[in-house]
Amino acid sequence: MHLVIDRRLADWGLSTFASIFEHPQARVISGHPLRNVALLTVGSERFFLKRQLRIPWKDYLSSWQAGFGWVDRSRREWQTLLALHRRGIACPEPWAVGHHQSRSFLLVRELHQVVDLHAFLTRHVQDRSLCLSLAEGIGCTVARLHDAGFTHPDLYAKHVLVRCSDLTIALIDFQRTSWYRRVPWRFRWRDLAALDASLGDHLADEEFRFHLLQTYLRETKATNLVGKAVQAIRQRSRYLQRRRKIQAMRHPWQLLPGPRDPHPLPLPVAEGLP
């Protein structure tokens, strides 16, 4: 068994694999046959419990190829989140990770005072200045992510969260990320295309998209690649928009709840990655 648990969880009696993985109050909010995500309220905190019900061997191979060693998805995301926090890139705070036999879990604390990108743009689409400031913030954040060596193949609008008070951008869902000493350009364009494809045209016009890309290229010191970037991102985005999953993302039917107050806490030191 492998288990890392933040000592603060012991105050609520959460100190074993079973006490977290099998918590009776964990309410499943999404899932697949092999994994699910549950919302768990413990004391004054709310967490997302990401459970792997059975770990396929290919998950270990995928993590090894992605630069994380022979680990499952839970451990892979745990390592990513800790490394991103060390670099000051906003993302969920990991509190526990565990692996036992063919099951694993990752416990992350809910981000407060945030809404997803689609929800934010829906509410503020008429404020051009605010939207362009937001585009700049997203471009900077994604540039910092890539320059740190991390990819995000699931960089969809629903995985980009905006803190309403100061437009801080937080990214979530890193179970398929990869780590490189230097992220290849083709993967940078792929990630940006995922975001572009998942953003509805009624919320993000060409000015918003181009300002985001300009900021990204400026931060990565690659403004000379604007033509190549536009071509690669548009081509990939058009391909992705044919997928039913992406079409559903472009027209979300429900907004996230309103923001709540943040409760910042210290973080442990990342392991396994610089």
URKA-V630633 format. One record per residue. N is the residue number from 1. NEAR is the number of other C-alpha atoms within 8 Angstrom. Layout:
N_NEAR + N_NEAR
This chain:
1_6 + 2_6 + 3_10 + 4_7 + 5_9 + 6_8 + 7_6 + 8_6 + 9_11 + 10_9 + 11_7 + 12_8 + 13_7 + 14_9 + 15_9 + 16_7 + 17_10 + 18_7 + 19_10 + 20_9 + 21_10 + 22_7 + 23_8 + 24_4 + 25_6 + 26_11 + 27_7 + 28_9 + 29_8 + 30_7 + 31_9 + 32_6 + 33_6 + 34_9 + 35_11 + 36_14 + 37_12 + 38_13 + 39_12 + 40_11 + 41_10 + 42_8 + 43_5 + 44_5 + 45_8 + 46_10 + 47_12 + 48_12 + 49_14 + 50_12 + 51_14 + 52_12 + 53_11 + 54_9 + 55_11 + 56_6 + 57_6 + 58_6 + 59_11 + 60_13 + 61_9 + 62_8 + 63_16 + 64_11 + 65_8 + 66_11 + 67_9 + 68_14 + 69_9 + 70_8 + 71_11 + 72_11 + 73_11 + 74_15 + 75_11 + 76_12 + 77_14 + 78_11 + 79_13 + 80_10 + 81_13 + 82_15 + 83_12 + 84_12 + 85_12 + 86_9 + 87_7 + 88_6 + 89_11 + 90_10 + 91_11 + 92_12 + 93_11 + 94_12 + 95_11 + 96_11 + 97_15 + 98_14 + 99_12 + 100_9 + 101_5 + 102_8 + 103_11 + 104_16 + 105_13 + 106_16 + 107_12 + 108_12 + 109_12 + 110_10 + 111_8 + 112_10 + 113_12 + 114_12 + 115_14 + 116_13 + 117_12 + 118_12 + 119_10 + 120_10 + 121_11 + 122_8 + 123_6 + 124_9 + 125_9 + 126_4 + 127_7 + 128_7 + 129_6 + 130_8 + 131_12 + 132_11 + 133_8 + 134_9 + 135_12 + 136_12 + 137_12 + 138_10 + 139_13 + 140_11 + 141_10 + 142_9 + 143_12 + 144_10 + 145_12 + 146_12 + 147_10 + 148_9 + 149_11 + 150_12 + 151_13 + 152_10 + 153_10 + 154_10 + 155_11 + 156_12 + 157_12 + 158_9 + 159_12 + 160_13 + 161_13 + 162_13 + 163_14 + 164_10 + 165_6 + 166_5 + 167_9 + 168_10 + 169_12 + 170_12 + 171_10 + 172_9 + 173_8 + 174_10 + 175_8 + 176_10 + 177_12 + 178_11 + 179_11 + 180_9 + 181_6 + 182_8 + 183_13 + 184_6 + 185_6 + 186_6 + 187_10 + 188_11 + 189_11 + 190_11 + 191_13 + 192_10 + 193_12 + 194_15 + 195_11 + 196_11 + 197_14 + 198_13 + 199_13 + 200_10 + 201_7 + 202_5 + 203_10 + 204_11 + 205_8 + 206_6 + 207_7 + 208_11 + 209_11 + 210_8 + 211_11 + 212_14 + 213_10 + 214_11 + 215_11 + 216_13 + 217_13 + 218_9 + 219_10 + 220_9 + 221_6 + 222_9 + 223_9 + 224_5 + 225_8 + 226_11 + 227_7 + 228_7 + 229_9 + 230_8 + 231_8 + 232_9 + 233_13 + 234_9 + 235_8 + 236_11 + 237_12 + 238_9 + 239_8 + 240_10 + 241_11 + 242_8 + 243_8 + 244_7 + 245_6 + 246_12 + 247_11 + 248_8 + 249_12 + 250_11 + 251_7 + 252_8 + 253_4 + 254_4 + 255_7 + 256_7 + 257_5 + 258_7 + 259_10 + 260_7 + 261_6 + 262_7 + 263_5 + 264_4 + 265_4 + 266_4 + 267_7 + 268_5 + 269_6 + 270_10 + 271_8 + 272_6 + 273_7 + 274_5
